[in-house]
């Protein structure tokens, strides 16, 4: 079982220096995978719930839709992907 503190530190590292981890191409799936691992470490089989909360979170920003974050941000200058993912990560970390 992964250590939640290790996952949290890695999430912070990724969001502080996204280019060292592959940049925007891999940022969203990487962050979501780590959040799913974090959720499953807390409550088994809750990884899918992270994706549901993420979709609801994106709906508050952009309205309904299933497009990846990168596509939703294509025509916007603000906020950027890191800011949005950071807010979701902080919400997830504070809710557990």
N, C-alpha and C positions, 0 to 999 in steps of 0.2 A: 504494500500500500504506500503510495507516495506521501511524502511529508508536505503538509500544507504550507509550512513556512518556506520550504524550498521552492514550491510552485509560486508562491506570492513574490518571492525575491526575483524569480525568473520573469514573471509578468512585469514587474517594475523595470527590470533591465531591458526587456523588449520594448516597452513603451518609451523609455528614455533614449534608447539608441536603436530605433527600428531598422536602420540601414545595415547594422551589423548582423541582423537576423534575416536578411533577404528583402527588406523594404516592403512597400505596399503590396507587392504581388503575393506575398505569403503572410502578411501581417494578420489579416482577419482570421483565416483558418488556424493559424498558429495560436493566437490568443484564445479563440474559442475551444480549441483542443485542450489547452492548459486549464481553462475554466471548467471544462467537463471533468478532467482528471481531479481537479480540486473538489468539485461537487461530489463525485463518486467516492472520494476519500472521506468526506464528511457523512454522506448518506448513500449507501450502495444503490446503484441504479438511478441516480438522480441526474446523470449527465444530459439526458434528453430534456429535462426540465430547464437546464441552462439555455439550451437552444430555443425553447419556447419563450423564456424570459427575454432573450436577446431579440427575437423577432418582435415581441411586444415593445421592447425598448426602441428598436428602430422605427416602429410605427409611430411612436411619439415624436420622433424627429422628422420623419419623411412621409408619414401617412402609410396606408396599406401597400403591400407589395412584397415580393420575394426576391428581388434583385440583390446581388451581393453589394456590400457597402461601397466598394470601389465604384460600381456602376451608379449607385445613388448619388455619389459625390461628384460625378463627372462634370456636371454643369455648375458646381458651387465652388466658391473660393473659401468660404468659412461655413462651418467648422471643418477641420481636416480629420482624416481617418484616425490619427493618433489621439486627438482630443475626444472623439466619440468613443473609441475603444477604452480609453483611460476612464472615462466616466462610467462606462458599464462595468469595468473591472472593479472600480472603487465601490460601486453599488453591490456587486457580488461579494466582495470581501467584507463589507460592513454588514451584510445581511446574515452572515454565518457566525 
